[in-house]
Amino acid sequence: MQVKETKAEGLQREIEVVVPASDLEARLQTRLFEVKDQVKLKGFRPGKIPMSHMRKTYGRSIMAEIVNQIVNETPRNVIAERNERSAMQPEIQMTEDESEAEKVLRGESDFRFTVSYETLPTFELKGTDAIKIERPVVEIAETEVEDQVKRIAENARTFEPKDGAAETGDRITMDFVGKIDGDAFQGGTAEDSNLVIGSGQFIPGFEDQLVGVKAGEDKKVEVSFPEDYGAAHLAGKQAVFDVTVKAVAKPDELNLDDELAKKMGLESIDRLREIVRGQIESQFGQATRQKVKRQLLDALDGDYDFELPKKLVEAEFNNIWTQVTRELQQSGKSFEDEETTEEKAREEYRKLAERRVRLGLVLSEIGEKAGVTVSDDELQKAVIEQVRQYPGQEQQVYDYFRNTPEAVQSLRAPIYEEKVVDHLLATVDVTDKTVTKEELMKEDEDEIAAA
């Protein structure tokens, strides 16, 4: 086999491989000899079929298997021998000349093909001693816990029918039809819809106009959809809802006691408070983690600048762009609604793709040097978490991961990344900074995307 590099520009490589016809013939003869005893042909005893007859009958199909094996194995072996790592699956280009291909399958011609790929860049890891991280933390006040317990209690309240006018806190059952310029709009119609007045579930101004209504009463509710409303075709529009009130109910007394906890399946109100505190700590902890990780990634991104595999960036950009355009389509918005253009958006998201690829390569190199690994148990836990997200379809989801190894491996990357981040946070300067809940939960404009 002859291997010749025909292109080496930056990270791009092209290798020409030539397998002489004599090598193909040798492989063919070996393979024919191996299967000779397994073949049954009418008129011949097992193992007594002449090689010339074997070649005539099976030569072409076996040569096709040999060629396929060479194409599958050679790129990986050649790249390994060159001490290179391919960024993505190498591209194989063979002759498109049918007559030439037939000559190869008949063993009359050398087999030539090219292997094109991009190598992963090599770069020197930098120290992390200079990286300083501020970890925002929130001291959970008892009032925060109590407010959350109260919200739970309000959601668990029962309601009794009421003859009089509806007041704030009462629940009304209603039918309604929403109209814009006299025409009903999609998603603006419902029957037997329950609404607790003052809960803030509906558009601003809607609930206020229902104070004082009684069962059996019809009411026209006029509102304006917010300018930033999720559905672009409704944002900023004036609407009129024809409401028919079917029932009014008042809530029972709000008591934060053991009886409330028992409704939740708990033994006491103190246990409920304990669980609520744990949930708040988890919520704040996730927000803290997000901001700490963002600071770390920003610092790493500023420390490294090297050539990136173009196809790897393109693949990442396509993933991002597909998600962006899908979300725009689902919300009914356009790039103009987001105060940008498609051209500017593409430019911004390509930079994001470059950042993600660069940081992915840096984290991978750091993790490899630090000996970070993902265990089978960790992968199995990740699969179980995925299964739990699809109640009622657990078996189908589990079967999918069991039968699709690449799907399981796709769960490995985020686990690996988080473990590398943990490793780095143990090596950099991290100081705690007490902040308010509002400061912690505030999202930077591009925080989620960039992280």
C-alpha positions in Angstrom: 0.0 0.0 0.0 1.3 3.4 -1.0 0.4 6.5 1.1 1.2 10.0 -0.1 0.3 13.3 1.4 -1.1 15.6 -1.4 -2.3 18.5 0.7 -1.2 20.1 4.0 -2.7 23.5 4.5 -3.3 24.6 8.0 -5.4 21.9 9.6 -6.5 20.5 6.2 -5.0 17.2 5.0 -5.4 15.1 1.9 -3.9 11.7 1.6 -3.7 9.6 -1.6 -3.8 5.9 -1.0 -2.9 3.4 -3.7 -3.4 -0.4 -3.1 -1.6 -2.2 -5.9 -3.6 -4.8 -7.8 -1.1 -7.4 -6.7 -2.0 -6.7 -3.0 -5.7 -6.9 -3.9 -5.1 -10.2 -5.6 -3.2 -11.6 -2.6 -6.1 -10.6 -0.3 -8.6 -12.1 -2.7 -6.7 -15.4 -2.8 -6.5 -15.6 0.9 -10.2 -14.8 1.4 -11.2 -17.4 -1.3 -9.1 -20.0 0.4 -10.8 -19.2 3.8 -14.3 -19.6 2.5 -13.6 -22.5 0.2 -14.6 -25.2 2.7 -17.8 -23.3 3.6 -19.2 -22.9 0.1 -21.6 -25.5 -1.4 -21.9 -25.7 -5.1 -23.8 -28.3 -7.1 -21.5 -30.8 -8.7 -18.6 -30.2 -6.3 -17.8 -31.9 -3.0 -17.2 -29.5 0.0 -13.7 -28.2 -0.1 -13.0 -29.6 -3.6 -14.1 -26.6 -5.6 -11.3 -25.4 -8.0 -10.0 -21.9 -7.1 -10.5 -20.8 -10.7 -14.2 -21.7 -10.3 -14.4 -20.0 -6.9 -12.9 -16.9 -8.3 -15.3 -16.8 -11.2 -18.3 -17.3 -9.0 -17.4 -15.3 -5.9 -14.4 -13.2 -6.9 -16.2 -9.9 -7.7 -18.4 -9.9 -4.5 -15.5 -10.8 -2.3 -13.3 -8.2 -3.9 -16.1 -5.7 -3.2 -15.9 -6.7 0.5 -12.1 -6.3 0.5 -12.3 -2.8 -1.0 -15.0 -1.8 1.5 -12.8 -3.1 4.4 -9.8 -1.1 3.1 -11.9 2.0 2.9 -13.2 1.6 6.4 -9.9 0.7 8.0 -7.2 2.6 6.1 -8.1 6.2 7.1 -8.1 5.4 10.8 -4.8 3.5 10.5 -3.1 6.2 8.3 -4.1 9.0 10.6 -2.9 7.1 13.7 0.4 6.4 12.0 0.8 10.1 11.3 0.2 10.9 15.0 -2.7 13.0 14.0 -6.3 13.3 15.3 -9.1 13.9 12.8 -11.6 16.6 13.9 -14.5 14.8 12.2 -15.1 11.6 10.1 -12.7 11.7 7.2 -14.1 12.0 3.7 -13.3 9.3 1.2 -13.3 10.0 -2.5 -13.0 7.1 -5.0 -13.1 7.1 -8.8 -16.5 7.8 -10.4 -15.4 6.0 -13.6 -17.5 2.8 -13.7 -15.1 1.1 -16.0 -12.2 1.8 -13.8 -14.2 0.6 -10.7 -15.0 -2.6 -12.6 -11.3 -3.2 -13.3 -10.5 -2.9 -9.6 -13.3 -5.4 -8.7 -11.9 -7.8 -11.3 -8.4 -7.4 -9.9 -7.1 -5.8 -13.1 -6.2 -2.3 -11.7 -4.7 -0.7 -8.6 -7.3 0.7 -6.1 -6.8 4.5 -5.7 -8.7 6.8 -3.3 -8.1 10.0 -1.4 -8.7 10.6 2.3 -9.6 14.2 3.2 -9.8 15.5 6.8 -9.0 18.3 9.2 -6.7 17.6 12.1 -7.4 18.7 15.7 -5.2 21.7 16.4 -2.3 21.3 18.8 -1.8 24.0 21.4 0.1 24.5 24.7 -2.1 24.5 27.8 -1.7 27.7 29.9 -1.6 27.9 33.7 -4.8 28.8 35.6 -3.1 30.5 38.6 -4.1 34.0 37.3 -7.8 33.1 36.9 -9.9 34.7 39.6 -13.6 33.8 40.1 -16.2 35.5 42.2 -18.8 33.0 43.3 -22.2 34.8 44.0 -24.0 33.3 46.9 -27.4 34.2 48.5 -28.2 33.9 52.2 -31.6 32.3 52.3 -33.9 34.3 54.6 -36.7 32.7 56.5 -39.1 35.0 54.8 -38.0 33.5 51.4 -38.9 30.0 52.7 -42.1 31.2 54.3 -43.2 32.9 51.1 -42.7 29.7 49.1 -44.6 27.7 51.7 -47.4 30.2 51.5 -47.5 29.8 47.7 -47.7 26.1 48.1 -50.5 26.5 50.5 -52.4 28.8 48.2 -52.1 26.3 45.3 -53.4 23.6 47.6 -56.5 25.5 48.8 -59.9 24.2 48.2 -62.8 26.4 47.0 -66.5 26.5 47.9 -69.3 27.9 45.7 -70.2 31.5 46.4 -73.4 33.3 45.6 -72.1 36.9 45.7 -69.7 39.0 43.5 -66.2 37.8 42.9 -63.4 39.3 44.9 -59.6 39.2 44.7 -58.6 35.7 45.7 -61.9 34.1 44.5 -61.9 31.5 41.7 -64.1 31.9 38.8 -65.0 29.3 36.2 -65.6 30.8 32.8 -65.9 30.4 29.0 -64.2 33.0 26.9 -63.6 34.0 23.3 -60.8 36.5 22.5 -61.1 38.7 19.4 -58.9 41.2 17.6 -60.7 43.6 15.3 -63.8 41.5 15.7 -62.2 38.2 14.7 -61.5 35.3 17.1 -57.7 34.5 17.2 -56.0 31.2 17.7 -55.4 30.3 21.3 -57.9 32.9 22.6 -60.8 30.5 23.2 -61.5 28.2 26.2 -64.3 26.5 28.1 -64.6 25.8 31.8 -61.4 27.7 32.4 -60.5 28.3 36.1 -58.9 31.6 37.2 -58.0 32.8 40.7 -58.4 36.6 40.6 -55.1 38.2 41.5 -53.0 35.2 40.6 -51.5 37.0 37.6 -52.1 34.1 35.3 -53.7 36.1 32.6 -52.7 39.2 30.6 -52.2 42.3 32.7 -55.6 44.0 33.3 -57.7 41.0 32.5 -58.2 39.8 36.1 -58.9 43.3 37.5 -62.0 43.6 35.2 -63.5 40.4 36.7 -63.7 41.7 40.2 -67.4 42.1 41.0 -68.8 39.6 38.4 -71.3 36.9 39.4 -72.2 33.5 38.2 -74.3 33.6 35.0 -73.0 37.1 34.1 -71.5 38.0 30.7 -68.6 40.4 30.6 -66.5 42.1 27.9 -62.9 42.4 29.0 -60.7 44.8 27.0 -56.9 44.3 27.2 -53.7 45.0 25.4 -51.2 42.3 24.8 -47.7 43.3 26.1 -45.2 44.5 23.4 -42.9 41.7 24.4 -45.6 39.0 24.3 -44.3 35.5 23.3 -46.6 35.2 20.3 -45.5 37.9 17.8 -48.8 38.1 16.0 -50.5 39.2 19.3 -47.8 41.4 20.8 -49.0 44.9 21.3 -52.5 44.2 19.9 -55.8 45.4 21.4 -58.1 42.5 22.2 -61.7 42.0 23.5 -62.7 38.9 25.4 -66.3 37.8 25.6 -66.5 36.2 29.0 -69.3 34.1 30.4 -68.9 33.5 34.1 -70.2 30.0 35.0 -69.3 29.9 38.7 -67.7 31.9 41.5 -66.0 30.1 44.4 -64.3 31.4 47.5 -61.1 29.8 49.0 -61.0 28.1 52.4 -58.9 29.6 55.2 -55.2 29.7 54.6 -53.4 27.8 57.4 -49.7 27.0 57.4 -49.9 24.0 59.7 -49.3 20.2 59.9 -52.6 19.6 58.1 -51.3 21.4 55.1 -48.1 19.3 55.2 -50.2 16.1 55.4 -52.0 17.1 52.2 -48.5 17.1 50.6 -47.9 13.6 52.0 -45.5 14.9 54.7 -45.6 14.5 58.5 -45.3 18.1 59.5 -45.1 21.8 58.5 -41.5 21.8 59.6 -40.7 19.0 57.2 -42.3 21.0 54.4 -40.2 24.0 55.3 -37.1 21.9 55.3 -37.9 20.5 51.8 -38.7 24.0 50.5 -35.4 25.3 51.8 -33.6 22.5 50.0 -35.4 23.3 46.8 -34.4 27.0 47.1 -30.8 26.1 47.9 -30.8 23.9 44.8 -32.3 26.6 42.6 -29.8 29.2 43.9 -27.0 26.7 43.6 -27.7 26.1 39.9 -27.7 29.8 39.3 -24.4 30.2 41.1 -22.9 27.3 39.2 -24.0 28.9 35.9 -22.4 32.3 36.7 -19.2 30.7 38.0 -18.9 28.5 35.0 -19.5 31.5 32.7 -16.6 33.4 34.4 -14.3 30.4 34.0 -15.1 29.9 30.4 -14.7 33.6 29.6 -11.3 33.5 31.2 -10.3 30.4 29.2 -11.7 31.9 26.0 -9.5 35.0 26.5 -6.4 32.9 27.0 -6.5 30.8 23.8 -6.5 31.7 20.2 -5.7 29.0 17.6 -6.9 27.8 14.3 -10.2 25.9 14.4 -11.3 23.0 12.2 -13.7 24.7 9.8 -16.0 21.7 9.4 -16.3 21.3 13.2 -17.2 25.0 13.5 -19.7 24.6 10.6 -21.4 21.6 12.2 -21.7 23.5 15.5 -23.0 26.6 13.7 -25.6 24.5 11.9 -26.8 23.0 15.2 -27.2 26.5 16.7 -28.8 28.0 13.7 -31.3 25.2 13.4 -32.4 25.8 17.0 -32.6 29.6 16.6 -34.7 29.4 13.4 -37.0 26.7 15.0 -37.6 28.9 18.0 -38.3 31.9 15.8 -40.8 29.9 13.8 -42.5 28.5 16.9 -42.9 32.0 18.4 -44.0 33.6 15.1 -41.2 36.1 15.3 -38.7 37.3 12.8 -35.1 38.7 13.0 -36.5 42.2 12.7 -38.7 41.5 15.8 -35.4 40.7 17.6 -34.0 44.1 16.3 -31.4 42.4 14.1 -31.0 41.0 10.6 -30.4 37.5 9.4 -26.9 38.5 8.2 -26.0 40.0 11.6 -27.5 37.0 13.4 -25.5 34.6 11.4 -22.3 36.5 12.2 -23.1 36.5 15.9 -24.0 32.8 16.0 -20.9 31.9 14.0 -18.8 33.6 16.6 -20.7 31.6 19.3 -20.0 28.4 17.4 -16.3 29.3 17.2 -16.3 30.0 21.0 -17.9 26.6 21.8 -15.6 24.7 19.5 -12.5 26.4 20.9 -13.6 25.9 24.5 -14.6 22.4 23.8 -11.1 21.6 22.5 -9.4 23.4 25.5 -11.6 21.6 28.1 -11.0 18.3 26.3 -7.2 18.8 26.4 -7.3 19.9 30.1 -9.4 16.9 31.0 -7.1 14.5 29.2 -4.0 15.9 30.9 -5.8 15.7 34.3 -7.0 12.1 33.7 -10.7 13.1 33.8 -13.0 10.2 32.7 -16.7 9.4 32.6 -17.6 6.1 34.2 -20.2 3.6 33.0 -22.2 4.3 36.1 -22.3 8.0 35.4 -23.5 7.3 31.8 -26.2 5.0 33.1 -27.4 7.6 35.6 -27.6 10.1 32.7 -29.7 7.6 30.7 -32.0 7.2 33.6 -32.4 11.0 33.9 -33.3 11.1 30.2 -35.9 8.3 30.7 -37.5 10.2 33.6 -38.2 13.1 31.3 -40.7 11.1 29.3 -43.3 9.8 31.7 -45.4 7.1 30.1 -42.7 6.4 27.5 -40.0 5.1 29.7 -39.6 1.7 28.1 -39.4 3.2 24.6 -36.8 5.8 25.6 -34.7 3.2 27.5 -34.8 0.9 24.5 -33.7 3.7 22.3 -30.6 4.3 24.4 -29.9 0.6 24.8 -30.0 0.1 21.0 -28.2 3.3 20.0 -24.7 3.5 21.4 -24.0 6.9 19.8 -27.0 8.3 21.7 -25.5 7.2 25.0 -22.1 8.6 24.0 -23.8 12.0 23.3 -24.6 12.2 27.0 -20.9 11.7 27.8 -19.8 15.2 26.5 -21.8 17.3 29.0 -20.8 15.1 31.9 -17.2 15.2 30.9 -17.3 19.0 30.6 -18.8 19.5 34.1 -16.1 17.2 35.6 -13.4 19.3 33.9 -15.0 22.5 35.2 -15.0 21.0 38.7 -11.3 20.1 38.2 -10.5 23.7 37.1 -12.5 25.3 39.9 -10.3 23.4 42.4 -7.2 25.0 40.8 -8.3 28.6 40.4 -8.8 31.4 42.9 -12.5 31.4 43.9 -13.9 33.8 46.4 -17.5 34.0 47.6 -19.5 37.2 47.2 -22.8 37.7 49.0 -25.5 39.0 46.6 -29.2 39.5 46.6 -31.6 37.0 45.1 -32.4 39.4 42.3 -28.7 39.9 41.4 -28.1 36.1 41.4 -31.1 35.3 39.2 -30.6 38.1 36.8 -29.4 36.7 33.4 -26.9 38.4 31.3 -28.1 39.0 27.7 -26.1 36.2 26.2 -25.2 34.2 29.4 -27.0 31.0 28.6 -26.0 30.8 25.0 -22.3 31.6 25.6 -22.0 29.1 28.5 
